[in-house]
Amino acid sequence: SQCRSRRLVVFVYTQYMEVSAVQFSGVRKRYGRKQVLKGVEFAIQSGEYFGLVGANGAGKTTLIKSLLDFVSVDEGQITLFGLPHTKPASRSALAFLPERFVPPHFLKGRDFLSYIARLHRAEYSDVQAKTLCESLDLDPGALDQPVRKFSKGMAQKLGLAGCFIAKRSLLLLDEPMSGLDPKARIYLKQYLQALQ
């Protein structure tokens, strides 16, 4: 197909075995007269990768916004670890990297990762941050640089490192390979496989 598609990758490495990490049941969403989500049904289990691929306008962004409770659904149910997605507690185990990730330009790389760790109440250490950078093919020296000097690929790696440093059970990564060179893509895939 010649149409450009977007990919959503959801990666789960949770310990919760008795319930699905993510479940969509009969989810419908309409904008005016246009039905965007038409009875979406799927479940993501523990330890599972899930990729969503589709043509532009297929409803991928609406599905993500629905999952994150940025938009309300017209019908159906979405649960995260058995809790309704509308309850903030359901998203406490989730880290999200948006498609167009732009870190705060006034921070240094280290400040950004430290801030993300604090937001998620995760432990931060420089050793861990440097190891993460190396795992994603990001020069650890970038931790001392202002984010405004980062290339698109460096910013993407920093966003991924932020998701990983948060140590959440569910990672929602929208276009995680965007801006990454082939070597960095291999590093990311290896890192995700190691987490699984």
C-alpha positions, 0 to 999 in steps of 0.5 A, spaced: 500 500 500 502 507 498 498 510 504 503 512 510 501 508 516 502 509 523 504 504 528 502 504 536 506 499 540 503 497 546 508 493 551 506 489 557 511 486 562 506 486 568 506 481 573 498 481 573 496 474 571 489 474 572 486 480 568 488 482 561 492 488 562 488 492 556 481 490 554 477 493 549 469 491 549 465 493 544 468 500 544 464 505 539 466 512 538 463 517 533 465 524 531 458 527 528 456 523 523 462 519 522 463 512 526 470 512 527 471 506 532 466 501 530 465 495 536 473 495 537 474 488 541 481 486 543 485 484 549 492 484 551 495 479 556 501 479 561 508 479 557 505 481 550 507 486 545 501 489 541 502 493 535 496 497 531 497 498 524 492 502 519 492 507 514 491 514 516 484 516 518 483 508 520 481 511 528 488 509 531 489 516 534 482 516 537 483 509 540 489 511 543 485 518 546 480 513 548 484 508 552 488 514 555 481 518 557 482 524 553 476 523 549 469 519 552 467 513 548 460 512 546 459 505 547 463 499 550 468 499 555 475 499 556 479 496 562 486 497 564 488 491 569 481 490 570 479 497 572 475 502 568 479 506 564 476 513 566 479 511 573 485 515 574 488 509 578 487 504 572 493 509 569 498 508 574 501 503 571 502 506 565 507 510 561 506 513 555 510 516 549 506 520 544 507 520 537 510 527 536 514 527 543 518 534 544 521 534 551 522 541 555 527 545 551 530 548 558 532 542 561 538 538 560 537 530 559 539 528 566 534 533 569 528 530 564 529 523 566 530 525 574 523 529 573 520 523 570 522 518 575 520 523 580 513 524 577 512 516 577 515 515 584 521 511 581 528 511 583 533 515 579 540 514 579 545 517 574 548 510 573 541 507 571 540 513 566 547 512 563 546 505 562 539 506 559 542 511 554 547 506 552 542 501 551 538 506 546 544 508 543 544 515 546 551 518 548 551 518 555 554 525 555 547 527 552 545 527 559 549 534 561 546 537 554 540 542 554 535 538 550 534 544 545 540 542 542 538 534 541 536 532 534 530 529 533 533 522 534 536 524 540 529 527 543 526 520 541 531 516 545 530 521 551 523 520 551 524 512 551 529 512 556 523 516 560 518 511 559 523 505 561 526 509 567 519 510 570 518 502 571 511 501 569 508 495 567 504 497 561 508 502 556 504 505 550 509 507 545 506 511 539 511 511 533 517 509 538 521 508 532 520 515 529 527 519 528 531 513 530 537 510 525 537 503 523 542 502 529 538 505 534 532 501 532 536 495 533 538 497 540 530 499 542 528 492 539 533 488 543 532 492 549 524 491 549 526 483 548 530 483 554 524 487 558 519 481 556 
